[in-house]
Amino acid sequence: MNIEKIRNDNEKISERYGEWNDCGVRSLANGCHIPYPQAHNIIKKLGRKQGRGTPKFDQLMRTICDRLYYPKLDETNSLPKTIGQFCKVYKKGRYILYTYGHALAVVDGVPQDWTNIKSRHRIIQFGKIKDEAIRMTNETYEKLKREI
């Protein structure tokens, strides 16, 4: 399935849910290639309320990412500091980026939300999504369905 179609479908579903401030949900869905309702349920279990941001987003990132990176703002660090720089350097793979007040997935060097590929938003934290994260999210979803 086309990643752009998935992203567009997730946006439509988010609107049907009457959601806003759901960038954490969208970043999980788009980054792990899972349906929006599944990502929504996983993050709801972390304590997210309708229309509010995602609490414990660091905890979520630690669970699904190999390692977390924190770009420093000084010039000695070689890690990318903005979304635009990140997209130029990391052209393969699935990542979740956290900027001030926003989270997004980047898949194969392309931001998977409204953020422009040349964006100068500063990255606070990012991580490469583990290959097993998709399996983990599917297992989590199955467990959630049994609990509900």
C-alpha positions as CSV (number, residue, x, y, z in Angstrom):
1,M,0.0,0.0,0.0
2,N,1.2,3.5,-0.9
3,I,2.6,5.4,2.1
4,E,0.9,8.7,0.9
5,K,-2.5,6.9,0.7
6,I,-2.0,5.6,4.2
7,R,-1.2,9.1,5.5
8,N,-4.2,10.6,3.7
9,D,-6.4,7.9,5.1
10,N,-5.1,8.5,8.6
11,E,-5.9,12.2,8.2
12,K,-9.5,11.5,7.2
13,I,-10.0,9.0,10.1
14,S,-8.5,11.6,12.5
15,E,-11.1,14.1,11.2
16,R,-13.9,11.5,11.6
17,Y,-12.8,10.9,15.2
18,G,-13.1,14.7,15.7
19,E,-9.4,14.8,16.8
20,W,-6.9,17.6,17.0
21,N,-3.5,17.7,18.8
22,D,-3.1,14.1,17.6
23,C,0.4,14.4,16.1
24,G,1.7,11.7,18.4
25,V,-1.0,9.3,17.2
26,R,-0.3,10.2,13.6
27,S,3.4,9.8,14.0
28,L,2.9,6.3,15.5
29,A,0.5,5.3,12.7
30,N,2.5,6.6,9.9
31,G,5.9,5.6,11.3
32,C,4.9,2.0,12.2
33,H,2.7,1.6,9.2
34,I,-0.4,0.7,11.3
35,P,-4.0,2.0,11.0
36,Y,-4.9,5.2,12.8
37,P,-7.5,3.5,15.1
38,Q,-4.9,1.1,16.3
39,A,-2.4,3.8,17.0
40,H,-5.2,5.9,18.7
41,N,-6.0,3.0,21.0
42,I,-2.4,2.3,21.9
43,I,-1.8,5.9,22.9
44,K,-5.1,6.2,24.6
45,K,-3.9,3.4,26.9
46,L,-0.9,5.7,27.8
47,G,-3.5,8.3,29.1
48,R,-4.1,10.5,26.1
49,K,-7.4,12.3,26.2
50,Q,-9.5,13.4,23.2
51,G,-8.1,16.6,21.6
52,R,-5.1,16.7,24.0
53,G,-1.4,16.0,23.3
54,T,0.2,12.7,24.0
55,P,1.4,12.3,27.6
56,K,4.5,10.1,28.2
57,F,5.6,10.6,24.6
58,D,9.2,9.9,25.6
59,Q,8.0,6.5,27.0
60,L,6.4,5.7,23.7
61,M,9.5,6.6,21.8
62,R,11.7,4.5,24.1
63,T,9.4,1.5,23.4
64,I,9.4,1.7,19.6
65,C,12.8,3.2,18.8
66,D,16.2,1.5,18.8
67,R,17.9,4.5,20.5
68,L,17.0,8.1,21.1
69,Y,19.2,10.9,19.9
70,Y,19.2,14.5,21.3
71,P,20.8,16.9,18.8
72,K,22.7,19.6,20.7
73,L,22.3,23.2,19.6
74,D,26.0,23.9,19.4
75,E,27.9,23.5,16.1
76,T,30.2,20.6,17.3
77,N,27.4,18.0,17.1
78,S,27.1,16.4,13.7
79,L,23.5,15.2,14.2
80,P,20.9,17.1,12.1
81,K,19.2,19.9,14.0
82,T,16.2,20.7,11.8
83,I,13.7,18.6,10.0
84,G,15.0,19.8,6.6
85,Q,18.6,18.7,7.5
86,F,17.3,15.4,8.9
87,C,15.5,14.6,5.6
88,K,18.7,15.2,3.6
89,V,20.8,12.9,5.8
90,Y,18.3,10.1,6.6
91,K,16.9,9.1,3.2
92,K,16.2,5.4,4.1
93,G,14.3,4.0,7.1
94,R,11.4,5.0,9.4
95,Y,11.9,7.6,12.2
96,I,9.9,9.5,14.7
97,L,11.0,13.1,15.3
98,Y,9.9,15.3,18.2
99,T,10.1,19.0,17.9
100,Y,8.9,21.6,20.3
101,G,5.2,20.7,20.7
102,H,5.0,18.4,17.7
103,A,5.8,14.9,16.6
104,L,6.0,13.4,13.2
105,A,7.2,10.4,11.3
106,V,9.8,10.6,8.5
107,V,9.8,7.6,6.1
108,D,12.6,7.3,3.6
109,G,13.5,11.0,4.0
110,V,9.9,12.3,3.6
111,P,7.9,13.9,6.5
112,Q,4.6,12.1,6.9
113,D,2.5,15.1,7.9
114,W,2.0,18.8,7.1
115,T,5.6,19.6,7.8
116,N,7.6,20.8,4.7
117,I,10.6,18.7,3.7
118,K,12.6,22.0,4.0
119,S,11.3,22.8,7.4
120,R,13.5,24.6,9.9
121,H,11.7,23.3,13.0
122,R,14.3,22.3,15.5
123,I,14.5,18.6,16.5
124,I,14.5,18.0,20.2
125,Q,14.6,14.2,20.0
126,F,14.5,11.5,17.3
127,G,14.7,7.7,17.0
128,K,14.8,5.1,14.4
129,I,11.8,2.8,14.6
130,K,12.7,-0.8,15.4
131,D,11.9,-3.4,12.8
132,E,10.0,-5.3,15.5
133,A,8.0,-2.2,16.5
134,I,5.4,-3.0,13.9
135,R,5.0,-6.5,15.3
136,M,4.9,-5.0,18.9
137,T,2.2,-2.6,18.0
138,N,0.1,-5.3,16.3
139,E,0.5,-7.5,19.4
140,T,-0.4,-4.6,21.7
141,Y,-3.5,-3.9,19.6
142,E,-4.6,-7.6,19.9
143,K,-4.1,-7.4,23.6
144,L,-6.1,-4.1,23.8
145,K,-8.9,-5.7,21.9
146,R,-9.1,-8.6,24.4
147,E,-9.1,-6.2,27.4
148,I,-11.9,-4.0,26.0
